[in-house]
Amino acid sequence: MHPITPHHGNVRLRVQTAQRARTWKPARLLGVLLLPLLTSCATSGMGARVLTTPDQQERYAQDVAAGQRVCDTIDRTIYPTSDCPLTRIEVREQLPPGTAGGALPNGLIVMHKRLYAGDTEELRRAILAHEFAHQLLNHPRRCREAKYRPLCEQQADIHSVRVLELGWGMSQAEAVKLVYARLLGRAGHMPRNGHAAGCDEILAFTIIYRLPVPAGC
């Protein structure tokens, strides 16, 4: 999120110039008065307009800040995306059935409004880190064919651990535990929305991070 301070000097200069010239025109006056407001809206996360409580808005601001931290510290030799889109988070009241979040080809990340309730902090972080990883790995463009999507989902699970470390300051052990807990919730799921069967996703993650395979998988 960019501060609006640099624009304030421009506004004062335009006001002083207009006062000296005494040639106020309605359109120009409106532009001068609205510029700080428009700049503020552009930088304050319009994607959060469906969040109506201060607590929800604070959680959104924390997510945007986490995305910026990942952008600032990510290793570009591993994640080649040149422009980091992780601050472009849009919260929606409706998403396709069975979907809590998504990474779109235009660089936008969408999250369901219910994830900004007070009891979903860890789940929201795990899902958002997963979507951040999709964007960093350029999956929305590289994984359009259905045959590639299960592998891309498994890659996003694995790389979301690093995202949690950079964005939220977690240790690797804490991040692995959080992602693993989310995956365990999918243990009985059948393939859908590009995901492999839940146990297949869990197996890939357990192999990389040397975790126990849960009973039933």
NORCOR-V795570 format. One record per backbone hydrogen bond with DSSP energy under -1.0 kcal/mol. NH is the residue of the N-H (numbers start at 1). CO is the residue of the C=O. If there is no record, write none. Layout:
# NORCOR-V795570
nh=NH co=CO
nh=NH co=CO
This chain:
# NORCOR-V795570
nh=7 co=4
nh=8 co=5
nh=11 co=7
nh=12 co=8
nh=13 co=9
nh=14 co=10
nh=15 co=11
nh=16 co=12
nh=17 co=13
nh=18 co=14
nh=19 co=15
nh=20 co=16
nh=21 co=17
nh=22 co=18
nh=29 co=25
nh=30 co=26
nh=31 co=27
nh=32 co=28
nh=33 co=29
nh=34 co=30
nh=35 co=31
nh=38 co=34
nh=39 co=35
nh=40 co=36
nh=41 co=37
nh=42 co=38
nh=43 co=39
nh=48 co=45
nh=49 co=46
nh=51 co=48
nh=57 co=53
nh=58 co=54
nh=59 co=55
nh=60 co=56
nh=61 co=57
nh=62 co=58
nh=63 co=59
nh=64 co=60
nh=65 co=61
nh=66 co=62
nh=67 co=63
nh=68 co=64
nh=69 co=65
nh=70 co=66
nh=71 co=67
nh=72 co=68
nh=73 co=69
nh=74 co=70
nh=78 co=75
nh=79 co=75
nh=88 co=85
nh=89 co=87
nh=90 co=109
nh=91 co=47
nh=92 co=111
nh=99 co=96
nh=102 co=110
nh=104 co=108
nh=107 co=104
nh=109 co=88
nh=110 co=102
nh=111 co=90
nh=112 co=100
nh=113 co=92
nh=115 co=112
nh=116 co=113
nh=117 co=114
nh=120 co=117
nh=124 co=120
nh=125 co=121
nh=126 co=122
nh=127 co=123
nh=128 co=124
nh=129 co=125
nh=130 co=126
nh=131 co=127
nh=132 co=128
nh=133 co=129
nh=134 co=130
nh=135 co=131
nh=136 co=132
nh=137 co=133
nh=138 co=135
nh=139 co=134
nh=142 co=138
nh=143 co=139
nh=148 co=145
nh=152 co=148
nh=153 co=149
nh=154 co=150
nh=155 co=151
nh=156 co=152
nh=157 co=153
nh=158 co=154
nh=159 co=155
nh=160 co=156
nh=163 co=159
nh=164 co=160
nh=165 co=161
nh=166 co=162
nh=167 co=163
nh=168 co=164
nh=170 co=164
nh=175 co=171
nh=176 co=172
nh=177 co=173
nh=178 co=174
nh=179 co=175
nh=180 co=176
nh=181 co=177
nh=182 co=178
nh=183 co=179
nh=184 co=180
nh=185 co=181
nh=186 co=183
nh=187 co=184
nh=189 co=186
nh=195 co=192
nh=198 co=189
nh=201 co=197
nh=202 co=198
nh=203 co=199
nh=204 co=200
nh=205 co=201
nh=206 co=202
nh=207 co=203
nh=208 co=204
nh=209 co=205
nh=211 co=206
nh=217 co=214
